[in-house]
Amino acid sequence: MSSREEPVKAPVWASAEGRGPVGWWNNSRNFFTEVRNEMRRVTWPSRKEVYATTFVVLLTALFFGVYLYGIDLAFSRGLQWLYRATGAA
């Protein structure tokens, strides 16, 4: 590690060239150029992978839906029994 520190560059929006209508246009153009470059690097899933993960999500949602319905039903019946047993109902 060197003892000399590198100067920190100011962000484009903080400089004089990032101001005004032309600066705004250049900033927007740079942003969309960088977005396009990043999208080229994305690895998209195959159709088979999308189907498989969708199936897993649907199965998991169905499982937890049935599970939580069962828990809700059990608590509801338990509370009804408790109310009847104590005469609060």
C-alpha positions in Angstrom: 0.0 0.0 0.0 1.4 3.4 -1.0 1.4 6.4 1.3 0.2 8.6 -1.6 -3.5 8.9 -1.8 -5.3 9.1 -5.2 -7.5 12.1 -5.8 -11.2 11.4 -5.6 -13.1 12.3 -8.8 -16.2 14.4 -8.3 -19.4 12.9 -9.7 -20.6 14.1 -13.1 -23.6 15.9 -11.6 -21.3 17.9 -9.3 -19.1 19.2 -12.1 -19.8 22.2 -14.4 -20.2 19.9 -17.4 -23.1 18.0 -15.7 -25.2 21.1 -15.4 -27.8 22.6 -17.6 -29.9 21.2 -20.5 -26.9 19.8 -22.4 -25.4 18.3 -19.2 -28.7 16.6 -18.5 -28.9 15.2 -22.0 -25.3 13.8 -21.8 -26.0 12.3 -18.3 -29.1 10.6 -19.7 -27.3 9.3 -22.7 -24.5 7.9 -20.6 -27.0 6.3 -18.3 -28.8 4.5 -21.1 -25.6 3.5 -22.7 -24.4 1.9 -19.5 -27.8 0.2 -19.1 -27.5 -1.3 -22.6 -24.0 -2.5 -21.8 -25.1 -4.2 -18.6 -28.1 -5.8 -20.3 -25.7 -7.4 -22.8 -23.9 -9.1 -19.9 -27.0 -10.6 -18.3 -27.4 -14.3 -18.6 -31.0 -15.1 -19.2 -32.5 -18.3 -17.9 -33.7 -20.9 -20.4 -37.3 -21.8 -21.0 -36.8 -25.0 -19.1 -35.3 -23.2 -16.0 -38.2 -20.7 -16.0 -40.8 -23.6 -16.1 -39.0 -25.4 -13.3 -38.7 -22.5 -11.0 -42.3 -21.4 -11.7 -43.5 -24.9 -10.8 -41.5 -24.8 -7.5 -43.0 -21.4 -6.6 -46.6 -22.6 -7.3 -46.1 -25.8 -5.4 -44.6 -23.9 -2.4 -47.4 -21.3 -2.4 -50.0 -24.1 -2.5 -48.3 -26.0 0.3 -48.1 -22.9 2.6 -51.6 -21.9 1.7 -53.0 -25.3 2.8 -50.7 -25.3 5.8 -51.8 -21.9 7.0 -55.5 -22.7 6.3 -55.1 -25.8 8.6 -53.4 -23.7 11.3 -56.2 -21.1 11.1 -58.9 -23.7 11.3 -57.2 -25.4 14.3 -56.9 -22.1 16.2 -60.5 -21.1 15.3 -61.9 -24.4 16.5 -59.7 -24.2 19.6 -61.0 -20.8 20.5 -64.6 -21.7 19.9 -64.2 -24.7 22.2 -62.5 -22.4 24.8 -65.3 -19.9 24.6 -68.0 -22.6 24.9 -66.2 -24.2 27.8 -65.9 -21.0 29.8 -69.3 -19.7 28.9 -68.0 -16.6 27.2 -69.8 -17.2 23.9 
